[in-house]
Amino acid sequence: MPETDFVVSILVLSVVAAPLALLAVLGAASLVGRPPSEAVTARLCHAATVVGLVASLALLAHMLVSGVRYVPVSLGDWVAVPHFHYSVKFVFDRLSVPFCILTFVLCGTIGAFASQYLHRERGFNRFFVLYAVFLAGMVLTALAGTIETLFAGWELVGLSSALLVAYFHERPAPVRNGLWVWVIYRVSDAALVLAAVVMHRMTGEGDFDQMLGSGPWPHGQAALTESQAYIIGGLLLVAVAGKSALVPFSGWLPRAMEGPTPSSAVFYGALSVHLGVYLLLRVSPILDAAPGLAAAVVVLGLVTAVYGYLCGRVQADIKSALAFASLTQVGIIVAEVGLGLHYLALVHLIGHACLRTLQFLRAPTLMHDYHLLENALGEHRPRPRGLWGRLLPEQGRAWVYRLALERGYLDAILNTYFAGPFVKLFRWFDALERRGTDALAGRSSRESDEVPPHTEQPLDELTV
């Protein structure tokens, strides 16, 4: 048994340490201004993903052979103050291990693809540093046994995702869209932080075992009252909606396609967009304890699926069409979680992530093949009218078509009723600060920083 425990410890360490070591090496080399060559960078990424994948598969095999369904690994309290402590704990079970294997498989595939796709690109090293940040964040989030550990990985994923959207920063559109993604992620992160604080206030712990019960996933019983389940679950649902682009936060997903194709494939099309679903699966006992919240999850998932289907039908470019197709499937998976179909949702998540990665990577050559086919035919391929086109009258089709083109007016609603008031408030504070500075200096002290007279400008047109 001691030898077995030692082997398990080595495997656990390899799974967690491999992406962190990759991040440390690439990050340190970039900070000192001596980035490795493209070949060395590619080999390091391949080695880290292979080590993590082999260790994850070995852990899964050990759990299946031994019948162990739950392997906790605690690194103790890192911060301990009155009424709060920050502990680091990893959990290997039948939810975290498959998701971790999926992460290594898809990230390894994208790493191999990107090393060729971005060959001689000026930002080659920058991409792989952010790739390492993303991989480390995904592994930490997948294996998190406490909400604090999960939040650390959640933040790494969000940071790398927003920076990769703005990867081509010499153009204004990627920077604007990266800012949009970052704003939505801030809302999601704030909800997750509030959920962590409420958990500590209500239960005294951030440990999922204390909140969800120590039974193996998905059979745990939430150690919360119904009112506590509604409060914590509601906050977590907001975090999930922002991270997985559920309605009304769906506008960031097509904007994320401004990033390079490798990041669009694995991050926004396959892994990052499913991170909210993973959190719902992890806290599924809360949904069992709050039937109304579970019903809200089902409704939100179905609304998102319909929204993604309608918007995807009118897209003119393949990456946006794939983004909305991903959104449709994510909505269906969320509805499955709300209905309590946990294993079905997990299998659906894994299958959809693999399929969507393949489609994103195939998209550039697919468009080339379509152009060759249409040139051979001498005309565009005919597109048959769908069921909605046959059932709806002409006026109804026009209304639905415009609604889909405007993406449900979600961006306009968020700009007008949510972002707009904050922007006006911050501009008012900025004007007060300018007047105060000028009054103290006795003159206009910030001529070089003056802004033109205020004109209404939506959030998605702001630049950084």
Beta strands, then each sheet from edge to edge (+ up, - down):
strand 1: 70-81
strand 2: 84-93
sheet 1: 1+ 2-
end
